[in-house]
């Protein structure tokens, strides 16, 4: 079954020619999984952990159907999806990840390039087919499927939250508490998340050298942009990088002040590259940011559905309200789909009424 130029994952590389298989069904299935791993790892450069997760989904499907891949049909997939939705109440994102794994595996084993159709014909007198189609899988139209209760903070809520965070520094100083540095740091963290529309994890993984000058904004000095190196990745792919331009000068001032007056007081400030340090010298973690946000949110009596990610929603909404081009906002926050940016946007009633007034005025003027 040899190919003159077998690629990563070809059957001829994982099955030895001329050797009789004691248990051909099990042997071929395991060889398929091994070949698929090689094809994704070597040919596509995907992360091993992501490949293992997808391979686990394929094994789960095999166990549920009790059929080998060359006997799978669309009906098998339909039955599994019905069970996942109706019985186990799996989330749409989970359903999609399972379907994606099965689709990719079927793409691999049905491709003549990897020789599995010929192998199956030789051993089993049949060949595998693609069982995932548009009509029986969930369409991937959006890359955000967060909870509907999550919303942007209003401008007033943002201001109250930032004011409260700043006040905690003064409270700690007046009472001689140890946490003044941490309170100062956390206030700067929240302003950074909002000021550049970052995800919580992106903010956590920032280094102090990730700020750069923007020749179009010399007044911001070295804080003209942020290089996000740990952006949200597509499944199996490395983190996506993006540059976020600074559009809120007050946020740049807050970070500059933190770097000049607060960060140097942490004992690991000279050894660590992390922007946000802990008293133990480590990098501030997402759970710590979320915990402090919840503490301040609850103290202010704000909606308990609000989380740090809502500050990112607020960034999108407020830029759109201020007239920023939606494409610019999409690039700033690193959305692959414009529809995702639209979901993040929750423009206020005042903004909508202002836009309505402008449209009406133009229409009235045009007909006079």
N, C-alpha and C positions, 0 to 999 in steps of 0.2 A: 504493500500500500504506500510505498515511498513516494515522496514529493521531491522534485529536483531542488526546491528551495523552501523547505518547511519553515514556517514562522514560529514564534513563541507560542507554545500551546498546541502545536500540531500533534495529531494522534501518533504519528510515526516517532515522535520524541518521547512519548510516555508509554507506548505499548511496544514491546519487543517483537520484531518480526520472527516468525517461525517457531514461536513458543506457544504450545497449547495452553489455553486458559482452563484451570480446574473449575472455576465458577465464573463463566464468562459474563453473566449479567452484572454481578457485583464488581468484577474486575474492570469492565468497561465503564461502569458508572463512576468508580473511584478515579479511573484514569481521566475521565471527562472533567471531574472536579479539579484534579491536579493540573490538567492542561489549561483549564480556565484560569486558575490561579496564576500560572506562568504567563498566560496571554495578557492578563490585566496588570500584573506586576512588571513584566519586562516590556511588553509592547505599549502599554498605556501609562506606566509609571504610577499606578495607584498605590495608596498606602495599604500595607499588609492587613491592618486591623479592619479597614473598610471592606477589603476582599473577603476576609474571614466572616464578617457579618452577612455579606451577601451569600456566601457559600452556605452559611447556617440556614438562611431562608430557603435555599434550594433543598437542603436536606429535610427541612421541616415539611416542605411541600411533598417530597418523596414519601415521607413517613405517613402523611395524611392520605395520599392517594393510594399508597401501596402499589404504585406502578413505577416502572423505570422511565426515564425521559423519552425514549423512543416510542412509548405507548401513551404519552400524555396527550390530552385533548383539551379544547377550550372548555368543555363541560366540567373537567376536573378543576380548572381555575375558577369557574363560576361557583362551584360548590364550596370551594375554600373561601372565596370572597364573601359568600352569603353567611358562612359560619363566623367569619371575622367581624362582619358588620352587625348581623342580627343577634348573634349569641354572645360574642366577646366584646362588642361595642368598641372596636379599635378606632383610633383617630384617623382622619383622612391621610395625614402624613405617614402614619404607620402602614396603612393600606398601600399607599403609593410606593413606599420603599420596598415592600414585598413584591409588588407587581413589577417594579423596575428590575429587581434582582432576577426574577423569573424571565422577564423579557430579554435581558442581556445574556443570560445563560442560554436561552433558546437561540438567540442570534448567533452565539458562538458555536453551538453544536449543530446548527443547520447550515453553517457556512461550508461550502466545498473546500475552501482554502485550508481549513483545519482537519479535513478528511473524515470527520465523524459520520457523515451520511454513508460513506462507503463502508466504514467499519461496521455500522449497524446492519447494513444490507448483508454483509458477509456472515455475521454471527446470528442475526435475528430475522433476516428476511424482510426488514422494514426499515424506516428511517425516521428521525425526529422531525417535527414541524414546529413552527412558531405558533404558540397558543395565546399570546397576548395581542390584542387588536384594539383599535380605537373604540369599538363598540362594547368592549367588556373590561376596560380599564379606566382608572380615574385620570382625567386630563390634567397635566401639570401646567396650569395657567398662571399660578401665583407662587411666589417663594415665601409668602408669609401666611401662616395659619394660626396666629396667636388667638388668645381668648378675646371674645367679642367685648367683654367688660372693660378691657384695657382701652384707654383713651389718652389723648394729649392733655397735658395740664393747660389751663387757661393762662394767659399772661399774668393775671393777678395771682394765681396759685404759684406760678414759677417765682414771682417776686417775693411772695410771702415765704416760700420754701427757702430761697437763697438768703433772705434776711434772717430767718430763724437759724440757718446754719452758721451765719456770721455771728449771731448773738451767742451761740454756744461757745465760741472762742472767748468772748468777753466774760461769760459766766464762769468758765473754767479758770481764767486768769484771776478774777475777783476772789474766787474761793480757794485759790492756790492749788487747784487740782492738777494732777499729772497729765490729764488728757487734752491740754490746750493745743499741743502740736498736732495731735490726731484730729481734733476738731477743725483746726485750720486746714489741714491736708484734705479732709473729707469735703469741706466747703469748696475747695478748689477742684476736687474730683467731680462733684455734681455740676459745677459751672462748666467744666471741660466736656462732660457728656452732652450737656445741652448746647454749649457754644459751638461744638463741631459735629453734633448729631451722631455721636458714637454709640456703639453697642457697649454694654457693660464690660464684656470680655476684652473688647478692643481698648477700652480705657485702662483696664487693669494691666495689659501687656505693653503699654507705652513705655519707651525709654526716654531719658531726658535729652537724648540726641535726636529724637524724632521730629523736632521742629526745624523748619527751614525758612529762609528768606523768600519772599515773593517780590520780584522786581517791579510788579505792578502795584504793590502795596508797601513801599519803603517805610512808611510811618509805623508799621508793625514790627520793624526790626527782624529778628530771627524767628518771630512767631507768625510769619505770613502764611504758613501752611503746616499741616501735620502729615507725616508719612505713616499711614496705618499699615503695618506689616502683618497683622494677625486678623485680617478681615474674615468674615464668614465664608467658609469654603463650600463648594459643591460636594456632594457625596463622593468620597473617595479621592478628592483632589486636595492639593495643598492649600493653605490659607491664601485668600485673594488680597493682593496689595492695592492700595489706592492712595492718592494724595487728596487731602481735604483742605480746600482753601479757607482761610480765616475771614469770616464775614461779620464777626461780633467782636469789635476791638476790646470791649470791657472784659471778655473772657480771656483774651490774650494777656491783658494786664494782670488778671488774677493768677495765671500760670507763671508769668514773669515774676510776680511778687513772691509766689510760693518757692520758686527756684532760688531766688536771691535770699530770702529771709527764713524759710522754714526747712526746706530739704537739707541744707548744710548742717542742721542741728541733729539729724539722724546719724547714728554712729556708723552706718554702712554707706553713707552718702558718697564717699570717695571710691569704695570698692564696687558697689553695685551700679548697674546701668539703669535699673528700674526708676521710673519717674516717681511712682508713689511707693514710699517705703513704710514699713512697720517698725515698731519700737525694737523688735528683735532683729531687725536688719533684713527682713525678707520683703518680697513683693506683695503689695496689697492684693488680696484675692477678691473674686467676684462676690462670694458669699459675705465678705466683710462689708463691701459696698452696699449690697442689698440689705444687710442687717441695719446699717446706719440709716439708710434711706427710710426703712420701715419705722425705725425709732422716731425720726423727725416727722414723718407723715402722720403717725398715730398721735404724736404730741400736738400736732396742729389740727387734729380731728378731720383729716382729709380722707377721701375715699380709699378704703383698704385694698381696692383692686389696683391702685397705682403702684408701680414698681419703677426702678431706675430707667428701664427701657422706655417708659412713657415720656421721659425727657427727650429721647430721640424722636418720638412721635411729635412732641411739641416743636422741636427744631424744624421738622418738615412742615408742619402746619403753619407756623409763624412766618417762615420764609415765603410760603405760597401766599399767605395773607398780605405780606409786604410787597408782593408783585414779582418775586423771583421766578425765572423761567423754570417750569417743571422739569425740563431736561437737565438743567443745571443742578437742581435739587436731587434728581435721580442719581447723577454722577457723584455728587457730594456724599450721599449716604451709601453708595455702592449697591444699589438695587439693579438686578439684571432686567427686571420688568417694570415698565412704567405703571402697570396696574398695581404693583406693590406699593409704590410711592403714593398712589391715589388712596389706597386703603389706610396708609398712615395719616392721611390728611383729614383733619376734622375742623374745617374752617368755622369760625364763629358766626353767630347770627348777624353781628354788626358788619362783618366783612361781606357776607352774602347780600345784605341789604344795600351796602354801598355799591357792590357790583350790579345789583338789580337796578339801582337808581341811574347808574351810568348807561346801562343798556337802554333803559326807558328814555333817558334824555336824548340819546343818539337817535332812537327811533322817532321820537316826537319832532326833533330838529329836521330829520330827513323828510318828513311829510308836511312840513310847513311851507 
